[in-house]
Amino acid sequence: MCNLYNIATSQDAVRDWTRAMRDIMGNLEPSLDVYPNMPGPVVRNTPDDQRELAKLLWGMPTPAERVKGKADYGTTNIRNPQYAHWQQYVGVENRCVVPVTSFAEPSPTPGDKDPETGIQRNYWYALTEDRLLFFFAGLWTKWHGVRKVKDGPGDFELYGFMTTSPNAFIKPIHEKAMPVILRTQEETETWLTAPWSEAKRLQRTAPDDALVIVEKPATQTKLTQQAPAQGALF
């Protein structure tokens, strides 16, 4: 499951692609690594019919029966939208698109670890070697609850993105799933505006030649952060 991705593009590029007319997210860093339970940019529809670029927290509300302990750290990847818990979020008012230029999957090889940190190194995927902009098909919602026990309950805006069966390119590294990727403006528009009966068709495996590997474990020297062990996939 994808629990780390990078955005290395401009806000103008995201707004132009998605036709977002409102921007409330603040400044976008030149290169931003996003981990679970951290803020990331999304483009969403709003009740006043404005398309908006905003910064939300990564990790949708977890079904109650799957929450362990007093805090819900969030569900990052959503595989089964037909599940009753997710049906409340599949309307256009809760759909969003998540800008991405590359995403990571941990190496399945036990020896691919940083010798200093012990962190498993990643394979990084992108559309092209120069990491062109694309989007994940996402869902978002407002939520009140406990994200961190030490902070207590609070009000949050959360997002996650869809996954699907891996293609032949991804499967040797992650055999269970890959993100649902949107590679054209037409696809992002469909995801944001179409009835669910049409939009759900975008939850499909990308062609085998849709992605390239832009970084392998052998080329990585040191990782300074590790994705938290959270973010269910179901």
ChimeraX commands (.cxc) that place a marker at each C-alpha (Angstrom):
marker #1 position 0.00,0.00,0.00 radius 0.5
marker #1 position 1.21,3.50,-0.75 radius 0.5
marker #1 position 2.10,5.34,2.45 radius 0.5
marker #1 position 4.52,7.89,1.00 radius 0.5
marker #1 position 4.38,10.13,-2.04 radius 0.5
marker #1 position 6.05,13.31,-3.27 radius 0.5
marker #1 position 4.81,16.49,-4.90 radius 0.5
marker #1 position 7.36,18.54,-6.83 radius 0.5
marker #1 position 5.33,21.00,-8.87 radius 0.5
marker #1 position 3.81,24.46,-8.61 radius 0.5
marker #1 position 0.43,25.51,-7.27 radius 0.5
marker #1 position -0.23,27.16,-10.64 radius 0.5
marker #1 position 0.22,23.80,-12.38 radius 0.5
marker #1 position -2.24,22.11,-10.00 radius 0.5
marker #1 position -4.79,24.91,-10.34 radius 0.5
marker #1 position -4.48,25.05,-14.12 radius 0.5
marker #1 position -4.90,21.28,-14.50 radius 0.5
marker #1 position -7.95,21.06,-12.24 radius 0.5
marker #1 position -9.47,24.48,-12.98 radius 0.5
marker #1 position -9.43,25.27,-9.27 radius 0.5
marker #1 position -10.64,28.85,-8.78 radius 0.5
marker #1 position -9.94,29.10,-5.04 radius 0.5
marker #1 position -6.68,28.39,-3.20 radius 0.5
marker #1 position -6.71,28.21,0.61 radius 0.5
marker #1 position -3.78,25.89,1.24 radius 0.5
marker #1 position -0.96,28.39,1.74 radius 0.5
marker #1 position 2.40,27.92,0.06 radius 0.5
marker #1 position 3.35,24.61,-1.54 radius 0.5
marker #1 position 6.95,23.58,-0.90 radius 0.5
marker #1 position 9.10,22.98,-4.00 radius 0.5
marker #1 position 9.32,19.28,-3.06 radius 0.5
marker #1 position 7.03,17.82,-0.41 radius 0.5
marker #1 position 7.09,14.27,0.95 radius 0.5
marker #1 position 3.68,13.32,2.35 radius 0.5
marker #1 position 3.30,10.62,5.00 radius 0.5
marker #1 position 0.14,9.30,6.74 radius 0.5
marker #1 position -1.45,11.65,9.27 radius 0.5
marker #1 position 0.36,14.61,7.69 radius 0.5
marker #1 position -1.20,17.47,5.69 radius 0.5
marker #1 position -1.22,17.29,1.91 radius 0.5
marker #1 position -2.82,19.32,-0.89 radius 0.5
marker #1 position -6.03,18.17,-2.57 radius 0.5
marker #1 position -8.46,19.73,-5.03 radius 0.5
marker #1 position -12.13,19.35,-4.07 radius 0.5
marker #1 position -15.59,20.64,-4.83 radius 0.5
marker #1 position -17.22,22.90,-2.24 radius 0.5
marker #1 position -20.87,23.52,-1.26 radius 0.5
marker #1 position -20.81,26.91,-3.01 radius 0.5
marker #1 position -19.84,25.24,-6.30 radius 0.5
marker #1 position -16.24,26.46,-6.22 radius 0.5
marker #1 position -13.37,24.12,-7.02 radius 0.5
marker #1 position -10.81,24.57,-4.27 radius 0.5
marker #1 position -7.17,23.75,-3.61 radius 0.5
marker #1 position -6.82,23.03,0.11 radius 0.5
marker #1 position -4.53,21.27,2.57 radius 0.5
marker #1 position -6.10,18.31,4.42 radius 0.5
marker #1 position -4.81,15.58,6.72 radius 0.5
marker #1 position -3.97,12.25,5.06 radius 0.5
marker #1 position -6.08,9.41,6.45 radius 0.5
marker #1 position -9.86,9.01,6.17 radius 0.5
marker #1 position -11.99,7.96,9.18 radius 0.5
marker #1 position -11.52,4.26,9.83 radius 0.5
marker #1 position -14.61,2.02,10.21 radius 0.5
marker #1 position -15.38,1.82,13.92 radius 0.5
marker #1 position -14.90,-1.94,14.08 radius 0.5
marker #1 position -11.32,-1.56,12.83 radius 0.5
marker #1 position -10.16,1.19,15.17 radius 0.5
marker #1 position -7.73,-0.11,17.77 radius 0.5
marker #1 position -7.23,1.91,20.93 radius 0.5
marker #1 position -8.46,5.42,21.69 radius 0.5
marker #1 position -7.23,7.14,18.53 radius 0.5
marker #1 position -8.09,6.75,14.85 radius 0.5
marker #1 position -4.87,7.30,12.94 radius 0.5
marker #1 position -6.75,7.16,9.66 radius 0.5
marker #1 position -7.15,4.98,6.59 radius 0.5
marker #1 position -4.87,6.18,3.81 radius 0.5
marker #1 position -5.78,3.73,1.02 radius 0.5
marker #1 position -9.34,2.71,0.07 radius 0.5
marker #1 position -9.76,-0.47,-1.94 radius 0.5
marker #1 position -13.43,-1.41,-1.53 radius 0.5
marker #1 position -15.74,1.60,-2.03 radius 0.5
marker #1 position -18.75,-0.73,-2.04 radius 0.5
marker #1 position -18.12,-1.33,1.68 radius 0.5
marker #1 position -20.93,0.39,3.63 radius 0.5
marker #1 position -18.57,2.69,5.53 radius 0.5
marker #1 position -17.22,4.21,2.29 radius 0.5
marker #1 position -20.55,4.59,0.49 radius 0.5
marker #1 position -21.27,7.80,2.40 radius 0.5
marker #1 position -18.23,9.42,0.76 radius 0.5
marker #1 position -18.54,8.46,-2.92 radius 0.5
marker #1 position -20.73,11.40,-4.00 radius 0.5
marker #1 position -19.19,14.36,-5.84 radius 0.5
marker #1 position -19.32,16.45,-2.66 radius 0.5
marker #1 position -16.77,14.11,-1.05 radius 0.5
marker #1 position -14.54,13.36,-4.02 radius 0.5
marker #1 position -11.17,15.01,-4.50 radius 0.5
marker #1 position -8.02,14.60,-6.53 radius 0.5
marker #1 position -4.56,14.44,-4.97 radius 0.5
marker #1 position -1.61,15.96,-6.89 radius 0.5
marker #1 position 1.42,13.67,-7.16 radius 0.5
marker #1 position 4.69,13.58,-9.08 radius 0.5
marker #1 position 6.06,10.31,-7.64 radius 0.5
marker #1 position 5.08,7.68,-5.08 radius 0.5
marker #1 position 6.94,5.06,-3.10 radius 0.5
marker #1 position 6.51,1.36,-2.40 radius 0.5
marker #1 position 8.84,-0.37,0.09 radius 0.5
marker #1 position 11.20,-2.93,-1.36 radius 0.5
marker #1 position 10.03,-6.50,-0.67 radius 0.5
marker #1 position 13.64,-7.62,-0.29 radius 0.5
marker #1 position 14.56,-7.96,3.42 radius 0.5
marker #1 position 18.12,-6.79,2.82 radius 0.5
marker #1 position 17.09,-3.49,1.22 radius 0.5
marker #1 position 17.48,-1.48,4.42 radius 0.5
marker #1 position 19.43,1.63,5.25 radius 0.5
marker #1 position 22.35,0.34,7.36 radius 0.5
marker #1 position 22.22,3.32,9.73 radius 0.5
marker #1 position 18.47,3.65,10.30 radius 0.5
marker #1 position 17.22,0.12,9.56 radius 0.5
marker #1 position 14.45,1.65,7.44 radius 0.5
marker #1 position 13.33,-0.35,4.42 radius 0.5
marker #1 position 14.29,1.47,1.23 radius 0.5
marker #1 position 11.72,2.30,-1.43 radius 0.5
marker #1 position 11.06,1.99,-5.11 radius 0.5
marker #1 position 9.81,5.33,-6.44 radius 0.5
marker #1 position 7.37,5.45,-9.37 radius 0.5
marker #1 position 6.42,8.32,-11.68 radius 0.5
marker #1 position 4.82,8.85,-15.07 radius 0.5
marker #1 position 8.15,9.87,-16.63 radius 0.5
marker #1 position 11.78,10.31,-15.66 radius 0.5
marker #1 position 11.20,14.03,-15.15 radius 0.5
marker #1 position 8.23,13.27,-12.85 radius 0.5
marker #1 position 5.31,14.92,-14.60 radius 0.5
marker #1 position 2.25,15.89,-12.58 radius 0.5
marker #1 position -0.63,13.42,-12.22 radius 0.5
marker #1 position -3.33,12.78,-9.62 radius 0.5
marker #1 position -4.66,10.10,-7.32 radius 0.5
marker #1 position -8.44,9.62,-7.23 radius 0.5
marker #1 position -9.40,10.57,-3.68 radius 0.5
marker #1 position -12.17,11.01,-1.13 radius 0.5
marker #1 position -12.37,13.61,1.64 radius 0.5
marker #1 position -14.57,14.50,4.61 radius 0.5
marker #1 position -14.89,16.65,7.71 radius 0.5
marker #1 position -14.48,14.64,10.92 radius 0.5
marker #1 position -14.55,15.09,14.68 radius 0.5
marker #1 position -12.56,12.66,16.76 radius 0.5
marker #1 position -9.23,11.70,18.30 radius 0.5
marker #1 position -6.29,11.62,15.93 radius 0.5
marker #1 position -3.63,11.59,18.64 radius 0.5
marker #1 position -4.41,10.55,22.21 radius 0.5
marker #1 position -2.22,13.29,23.70 radius 0.5
marker #1 position -4.12,15.97,21.78 radius 0.5
marker #1 position -7.63,14.74,22.58 radius 0.5
marker #1 position -10.63,15.18,20.27 radius 0.5
marker #1 position -10.67,17.81,17.55 radius 0.5
marker #1 position -12.16,18.85,14.22 radius 0.5
marker #1 position -10.32,17.73,11.08 radius 0.5
marker #1 position -10.60,17.66,7.31 radius 0.5
marker #1 position -9.32,14.32,6.06 radius 0.5
marker #1 position -8.57,12.63,2.76 radius 0.5
marker #1 position -7.49,9.28,1.36 radius 0.5
marker #1 position -7.18,7.81,-2.11 radius 0.5
marker #1 position -8.40,4.81,-4.01 radius 0.5
marker #1 position -6.35,1.74,-4.81 radius 0.5
marker #1 position -6.87,-1.13,-7.22 radius 0.5
marker #1 position -5.15,-4.30,-8.43 radius 0.5
marker #1 position -1.49,-3.77,-9.37 radius 0.5
marker #1 position -0.32,-3.91,-12.95 radius 0.5
marker #1 position 2.51,-6.19,-14.04 radius 0.5
marker #1 position 5.04,-3.39,-13.49 radius 0.5
marker #1 position 4.07,-2.76,-9.85 radius 0.5
marker #1 position 3.20,-6.32,-8.83 radius 0.5
marker #1 position 6.77,-7.60,-8.28 radius 0.5
marker #1 position 7.22,-4.87,-5.66 radius 0.5
marker #1 position 3.71,-4.65,-4.23 radius 0.5
marker #1 position 1.59,-7.65,-5.12 radius 0.5
marker #1 position -1.67,-6.49,-3.49 radius 0.5
marker #1 position -2.49,-3.03,-4.79 radius 0.5
marker #1 position -1.51,0.18,-6.56 radius 0.5
marker #1 position -3.02,3.68,-6.37 radius 0.5
marker #1 position -5.74,4.70,-8.82 radius 0.5
marker #1 position -3.93,7.20,-11.02 radius 0.5
marker #1 position -5.53,9.89,-13.18 radius 0.5
marker #1 position -3.28,10.92,-16.06 radius 0.5
marker #1 position -5.44,13.36,-18.03 radius 0.5
marker #1 position -7.57,16.42,-17.35 radius 0.5
marker #1 position -10.56,14.49,-18.66 radius 0.5
marker #1 position -10.06,11.79,-16.04 radius 0.5
marker #1 position -9.75,14.27,-13.17 radius 0.5
marker #1 position -12.86,16.09,-14.40 radius 0.5
marker #1 position -14.81,12.83,-14.54 radius 0.5
marker #1 position -13.73,11.90,-11.04 radius 0.5
marker #1 position -14.77,15.29,-9.66 radius 0.5
marker #1 position -18.08,15.67,-11.48 radius 0.5
marker #1 position -19.55,12.44,-12.85 radius 0.5
marker #1 position -22.22,10.31,-11.17 radius 0.5
marker #1 position -20.73,7.49,-9.14 radius 0.5
marker #1 position -21.93,4.94,-11.69 radius 0.5
marker #1 position -19.51,6.55,-14.16 radius 0.5
marker #1 position -16.73,7.75,-11.86 radius 0.5
marker #1 position -16.24,4.33,-10.26 radius 0.5
marker #1 position -15.02,2.99,-13.62 radius 0.5
marker #1 position -11.82,4.97,-13.05 radius 0.5
marker #1 position -10.91,2.58,-10.23 radius 0.5
marker #1 position -8.95,0.42,-12.64 radius 0.5
marker #1 position -5.44,-0.86,-13.04 radius 0.5
marker #1 position -3.14,1.45,-14.97 radius 0.5
marker #1 position -1.53,0.08,-18.16 radius 0.5
marker #1 position 1.77,-1.72,-17.61 radius 0.5
marker #1 position 3.64,1.05,-19.44 radius 0.5
marker #1 position 1.99,3.94,-17.55 radius 0.5
marker #1 position 4.79,4.28,-14.98 radius 0.5
marker #1 position 8.58,4.20,-14.75 radius 0.5
marker #1 position 10.86,3.58,-11.79 radius 0.5
marker #1 position 12.75,6.79,-11.02 radius 0.5
marker #1 position 14.62,5.56,-7.95 radius 0.5
marker #1 position 15.61,2.11,-6.66 radius 0.5
marker #1 position 16.93,0.92,-3.29 radius 0.5
marker #1 position 20.43,0.52,-4.74 radius 0.5
marker #1 position 20.55,4.25,-5.53 radius 0.5
marker #1 position 19.44,5.45,-2.09 radius 0.5
marker #1 position 22.02,6.36,0.53 radius 0.5
marker #1 position 20.04,7.37,3.59 radius 0.5
marker #1 position 16.42,7.91,4.56 radius 0.5
marker #1 position 15.72,10.31,7.40 radius 0.5
marker #1 position 12.05,9.52,7.92 radius 0.5
marker #1 position 9.87,6.44,8.03 radius 0.5
marker #1 position 6.21,6.27,7.18 radius 0.5
marker #1 position 4.20,5.53,10.35 radius 0.5
marker #1 position 2.83,2.01,10.65 radius 0.5
marker #1 position -0.76,3.00,9.96 radius 0.5
marker #1 position -3.20,3.49,7.13 radius 0.5
marker #1 position -5.29,0.42,6.52 radius 0.5
marker #1 position -6.00,-1.01,3.08 radius 0.5
marker #1 position -9.36,-2.73,2.68 radius 0.5
marker link #1:1,2 radius 0.2
marker link #1:2,3 radius 0.2
marker link #1:3,4 radius 0.2
marker link #1:4,5 radius 0.2
marker link #1:5,6 radius 0.2
marker link #1:6,7 radius 0.2
marker link #1:7,8 radius 0.2
marker link #1:8,9 radius 0.2
marker link #1:9,10 radius 0.2
marker link #1:10,11 radius 0.2
marker link #1:11,12 radius 0.2
marker link #1:12,13 radius 0.2
marker link #1:13,14 radius 0.2
marker link #1:14,15 radius 0.2
marker link #1:15,16 radius 0.2
marker link #1:16,17 radius 0.2
marker link #1:17,18 radius 0.2
marker link #1:18,19 radius 0.2
marker link #1:19,20 radius 0.2
marker link #1:20,21 radius 0.2
marker link #1:21,22 radius 0.2
marker link #1:22,23 radius 0.2
marker link #1:23,24 radius 0.2
marker link #1:24,25 radius 0.2
marker link #1:25,26 radius 0.2
marker link #1:26,27 radius 0.2
marker link #1:27,28 radius 0.2
marker link #1:28,29 radius 0.2
marker link #1:29,30 radius 0.2
marker link #1:30,31 radius 0.2
marker link #1:31,32 radius 0.2
marker link #1:32,33 radius 0.2
marker link #1:33,34 radius 0.2
marker link #1:34,35 radius 0.2
marker link #1:35,36 radius 0.2
marker link #1:36,37 radius 0.2
marker link #1:37,38 radius 0.2
marker link #1:38,39 radius 0.2
marker link #1:39,40 radius 0.2
marker link #1:40,41 radius 0.2
marker link #1:41,42 radius 0.2
marker link #1:42,43 radius 0.2
marker link #1:43,44 radius 0.2
marker link #1:44,45 radius 0.2
marker link #1:45,46 radius 0.2
marker link #1:46,47 radius 0.2
marker link #1:47,48 radius 0.2
marker link #1:48,49 radius 0.2
marker link #1:49,50 radius 0.2
marker link #1:50,51 radius 0.2
marker link #1:51,52 radius 0.2
marker link #1:52,53 radius 0.2
marker link #1:53,54 radius 0.2
marker link #1:54,55 radius 0.2
marker link #1:55,56 radius 0.2
marker link #1:56,57 radius 0.2
marker link #1:57,58 radius 0.2
marker link #1:58,59 radius 0.2
marker link #1:59,60 radius 0.2
marker link #1:60,61 radius 0.2
marker link #1:61,62 radius 0.2
marker link #1:62,63 radius 0.2
marker link #1:63,64 radius 0.2
marker link #1:64,65 radius 0.2
marker link #1:65,66 radius 0.2
marker link #1:66,67 radius 0.2
marker link #1:67,68 radius 0.2
marker link #1:68,69 radius 0.2
marker link #1:69,70 radius 0.2
marker link #1:70,71 radius 0.2
marker link #1:71,72 radius 0.2
marker link #1:72,73 radius 0.2
marker link #1:73,74 radius 0.2
marker link #1:74,75 radius 0.2
marker link #1:75,76 radius 0.2
marker link #1:76,77 radius 0.2
marker link #1:77,78 radius 0.2
marker link #1:78,79 radius 0.2
marker link #1:79,80 radius 0.2
marker link #1:80,81 radius 0.2
marker link #1:81,82 radius 0.2
marker link #1:82,83 radius 0.2
marker link #1:83,84 radius 0.2
marker link #1:84,85 radius 0.2
marker link #1:85,86 radius 0.2
marker link #1:86,87 radius 0.2
marker link #1:87,88 radius 0.2
marker link #1:88,89 radius 0.2
marker link #1:89,90 radius 0.2
marker link #1:90,91 radius 0.2
marker link #1:91,92 radius 0.2
marker link #1:92,93 radius 0.2
marker link #1:93,94 radius 0.2
marker link #1:94,95 radius 0.2
marker link #1:95,96 radius 0.2
marker link #1:96,97 radius 0.2
marker link #1:97,98 radius 0.2
marker link #1:98,99 radius 0.2
marker link #1:99,100 radius 0.2
marker link #1:100,101 radius 0.2
marker link #1:101,102 radius 0.2
marker link #1:102,103 radius 0.2
marker link #1:103,104 radius 0.2
marker link #1:104,105 radius 0.2
marker link #1:105,106 radius 0.2
marker link #1:106,107 radius 0.2
marker link #1:107,108 radius 0.2
marker link #1:108,109 radius 0.2
marker link #1:109,110 radius 0.2
marker link #1:110,111 radius 0.2
marker link #1:111,112 radius 0.2
marker link #1:112,113 radius 0.2
marker link #1:113,114 radius 0.2
marker link #1:114,115 radius 0.2
marker link #1:115,116 radius 0.2
marker link #1:116,117 radius 0.2
marker link #1:117,118 radius 0.2
marker link #1:118,119 radius 0.2
marker link #1:119,120 radius 0.2
marker link #1:120,121 radius 0.2
marker link #1:121,122 radius 0.2
marker link #1:122,123 radius 0.2
marker link #1:123,124 radius 0.2
marker link #1:124,125 radius 0.2
marker link #1:125,126 radius 0.2
marker link #1:126,127 radius 0.2
marker link #1:127,128 radius 0.2
marker link #1:128,129 radius 0.2
marker link #1:129,130 radius 0.2
marker link #1:130,131 radius 0.2
marker link #1:131,132 radius 0.2
marker link #1:132,133 radius 0.2
marker link #1:133,134 radius 0.2
marker link #1:134,135 radius 0.2
marker link #1:135,136 radius 0.2
marker link #1:136,137 radius 0.2
marker link #1:137,138 radius 0.2
marker link #1:138,139 radius 0.2
marker link #1:139,140 radius 0.2
marker link #1:140,141 radius 0.2
marker link #1:141,142 radius 0.2
marker link #1:142,143 radius 0.2
marker link #1:143,144 radius 0.2
marker link #1:144,145 radius 0.2
marker link #1:145,146 radius 0.2
marker link #1:146,147 radius 0.2
marker link #1:147,148 radius 0.2
marker link #1:148,149 radius 0.2
marker link #1:149,150 radius 0.2
marker link #1:150,151 radius 0.2
marker link #1:151,152 radius 0.2
marker link #1:152,153 radius 0.2
marker link #1:153,154 radius 0.2
marker link #1:154,155 radius 0.2
marker link #1:155,156 radius 0.2
marker link #1:156,157 radius 0.2
marker link #1:157,158 radius 0.2
marker link #1:158,159 radius 0.2
marker link #1:159,160 radius 0.2
marker link #1:160,161 radius 0.2
marker link #1:161,162 radius 0.2
marker link #1:162,163 radius 0.2
marker link #1:163,164 radius 0.2
marker link #1:164,165 radius 0.2
marker link #1:165,166 radius 0.2
marker link #1:166,167 radius 0.2
marker link #1:167,168 radius 0.2
marker link #1:168,169 radius 0.2
marker link #1:169,170 radius 0.2
marker link #1:170,171 radius 0.2
marker link #1:171,172 radius 0.2
marker link #1:172,173 radius 0.2
marker link #1:173,174 radius 0.2
marker link #1:174,175 radius 0.2
marker link #1:175,176 radius 0.2
marker link #1:176,177 radius 0.2
marker link #1:177,178 radius 0.2
marker link #1:178,179 radius 0.2
marker link #1:179,180 radius 0.2
marker link #1:180,181 radius 0.2
marker link #1:181,182 radius 0.2
marker link #1:182,183 radius 0.2
marker link #1:183,184 radius 0.2
marker link #1:184,185 radius 0.2
marker link #1:185,186 radius 0.2
marker link #1:186,187 radius 0.2
marker link #1:187,188 radius 0.2
marker link #1:188,189 radius 0.2
marker link #1:189,190 radius 0.2
marker link #1:190,191 radius 0.2
marker link #1:191,192 radius 0.2
marker link #1:192,193 radius 0.2
marker link #1:193,194 radius 0.2
marker link #1:194,195 radius 0.2
marker link #1:195,196 radius 0.2
marker link #1:196,197 radius 0.2
marker link #1:197,198 radius 0.2
marker link #1:198,199 radius 0.2
marker link #1:199,200 radius 0.2
marker link #1:200,201 radius 0.2
marker link #1:201,202 radius 0.2
marker link #1:202,203 radius 0.2
marker link #1:203,204 radius 0.2
marker link #1:204,205 radius 0.2
marker link #1:205,206 radius 0.2
marker link #1:206,207 radius 0.2
marker link #1:207,208 radius 0.2
marker link #1:208,209 radius 0.2
marker link #1:209,210 radius 0.2
marker link #1:210,211 radius 0.2
marker link #1:211,212 radius 0.2
marker link #1:212,213 radius 0.2
marker link #1:213,214 radius 0.2
marker link #1:214,215 radius 0.2
marker link #1:215,216 radius 0.2
marker link #1:216,217 radius 0.2
marker link #1:217,218 radius 0.2
marker link #1:218,219 radius 0.2
marker link #1:219,220 radius 0.2
marker link #1:220,221 radius 0.2
marker link #1:221,222 radius 0.2
marker link #1:222,223 radius 0.2
marker link #1:223,224 radius 0.2
marker link #1:224,225 radius 0.2
marker link #1:225,226 radius 0.2
marker link #1:226,227 radius 0.2
marker link #1:227,228 radius 0.2
marker link #1:228,229 radius 0.2
marker link #1:229,230 radius 0.2
marker link #1:230,231 radius 0.2
marker link #1:231,232 radius 0.2
marker link #1:232,233 radius 0.2
marker link #1:233,234 radius 0.2
view
